[in-house]
Amino acid sequence: MDTDQLIRSLAADNVHRAPRVGAVLTMALLVAAPLSILIFATFLGVRPDVMSAMRNPFFDMKFAVTLSLAIPAIIVSLHLSRPEALLRGWGWLLLLPVGLLAVAIGSEAMMAPAMPMTMRLMGKNSRVCLLAIPAMSLPLLAGALFGLRHGAPSRPALAGALAGLVAAGLAATLYASHCTDDSPLFVATWYTIATAVVTAIGAAVGSKVLRY
């Protein structure tokens, strides 16, 4: 069987394969989530002023940004789990958090600043952010890679990178409830760097474990 015939055969089986990949990915993430939550509960915990923080729109914005990364990344990763699938026409979904951050940064810039821009950018928790998000992402990344192994992605490194985005987005959602730095500038800088680290790990591991 040549390559083109193999791809057509796999594509013909896609009706049965796609729901299975989605189900396995969902179960794998549900199994991995308690490990990430345990890391969060043991070393971080919810910020003590969370009730008053919920009245700050920039606090709520953090969850909108992280979930707008995780959910589209799940959708795109499932799409790319098919051998004939292309990123074209789907990549724009991954720009949703970028758009939200741009709006939030613009909104903050129009307000009277409570602190200088440098302080808002650096915050108080940059080091914790860079450690916590990748640490909480690792169980979720393992789960996402396990789920996607039940598909047949033709670009395993890209699929692994998307698994990293899924894991980082979910882990960052957890971390956001601990982080006392609510400025969109902080989120755009440090959450992004932490996410990039996890994405790179996902691409490197995915290039090996998602190859078929």
N, C-alpha and C positions, 0 to 999 in steps of 0.2 A: 504494500500500500504506500503510495507516495504521499508527500506532505499535504498537498492540496486535498487529496481524498480523505486523509485523516482529519483535517480541519473541518471538512464538510460533514463527516460522520459525527464529530464531536458537536458541531453546531446543530445537527439534526436532533441530537439528544438533549438539547438545551432546555426544552420544555420540562423535562424531568429533572435536569441537573440544577437549574437556578433556584427553585424552592428549597432543594436539599442544602445547597450552600448557604442560603439565608438562614435556614433553621439551625444548621450546625454553627454558623457564626454567632447567632443569637445565644444559643446555649453555651458556647465557649466563653462569650463575654460575661454571661450571667455567672458562670463558674469562677471566672477570674476576678470579677468585681469584688467579692468579699475580701480577697487578699489585698486589693488596693485600698478598700475601706479600712481594713485592719491597720495598714501602714499609716493611713490618715489619722485614725483614732488614737494610735499609739504615740505618734510623734508630733502631730499637729493639733487636730481638734478644731471645732468651730470657734471663730473669733468671739470674744466675750460680749461685744457690743452689737451682735448680729441683729437684734430686734430694731435698734435705732438705725443701723446701717441700711436696713431694707427700705428706709425712707429716702435714701440717697439714690437717685437714678443711675449714677455711675457704678454703684455697687451692683444693681440689677443688670446693668449693661455687660458686666463681666460674664454673667451666665448666658446672656444672649449671644455673646461672641463665641464662647467656648462650645456651646451647643450647636451654633451655626457652622462650626467647623466639624464637630463629631458626626452629626447626622448626615450632612452631604457626603462626608468621607465614607460613611457606611454605604450610602446609595451608590456612589461611584465605584467603590471597591467591589460591590456585588456585580455591577455592570461589567467591570473589567475581569471578573472571574470567568467569563466566557472566552473561548479561544479566539473568536473572530471579532471581539469587541474592540473599539477604538475610544480614545479619550475625547476625540473631537465631538463637540456638541454637549459635553458633560462637564468639562473643566471649569466652566463659569460658576458652577455650584460652589466650588472651592474658594471663590472670591467673595462669597457672602460675608464672612467675618472681616475681610479687608474693608468692604464697604461700610459695615457697621462701625468699625473703629474709626474710619475717616469721618463719619458723621459725628461720632462721640468726641473726637479730638477737636473738630470744628466747633461743636457746641461748648466744650470746655473753654476754648480760646475766646469765645464771645462773652464769657462770664468774668466777673471780677475775680482774679486769681486769689485763692486762699494762701498760696505759697508760691515761691518762684518756680519757673518752669524746670530748672535743673533739679530741684528737690522733688517735684512731681515725677520727673523722669526716673530718677535714681531710687526714690522711695526708701523704705526701711527694710524691705524683705527680698531684695534682689537675689542675694545668695541663697536664701531658703527656697525661693521660687525655682532657681536653676537646679537645685538638688531634688526638691520635692516632686515636681511634675514628672521628670524622668523616672524617679524611683517608683511612684505610683503607677506609671505607665507600663512598666515591665510586665506585670501579670496580664494586663489587658492586651499588650502587644503579642504576648505568647498566645493568648486566646484568639486574637484576630488572625494571626498567621495560621493557627490550627484550623480555624474555620475556612479560610481561603484556600487551604490545601485541598479541600474537597471540590474545588473548582478546577479550571484549566486555564489560568491566565497566560497569555502569550508573552507578556512583559513582566516577568516575576519581580524585577527590581522596583518597577512602578507600583505593582500591586503591594509589595512590601512597604513602600513609602506611604501608600494610602492606609495600610494597617497601622503604621506609625501615627498618621494623622488622627485616625479613629481613637487610638489609645491615648494620645496626648490631649485630644479634645475632651475625652471623658475624665482623664486625670486632672486636667486644668479646671474642669467644672467642680470637682471635689475641692481642689486647692483654693478656688475663688472664695469659698465660704470661710476659709481661714485667713486669707490675705487681707491685711488692713490697708493696703495701697489700692485705692479705687480709681486713680487717675487713668484715663485711657492711654496716656503717654507711657505709663508704667506697663500696662497690659500689652500695648503694641511692641514694646521693647523686650521685656523679660519673658513674658509668656511666649512670644514668638521665638526667642532664642532657645528656650527649653523645648518648644515644639519641634524646632529644626533639628535638635539633637536626637529626639526620639524618631523623627522621620528618617534621619540618616541611618540610625540603627535598623529601622524597619527595612529600608532599601537594601542594606548590606546583607541582613539575614534572609530577607525575602528572595534575593537573587539566587540563593542556594536552596532554601527549603520549599520554595514555590515553583521551582523548575520541574517540568514534566517531560 
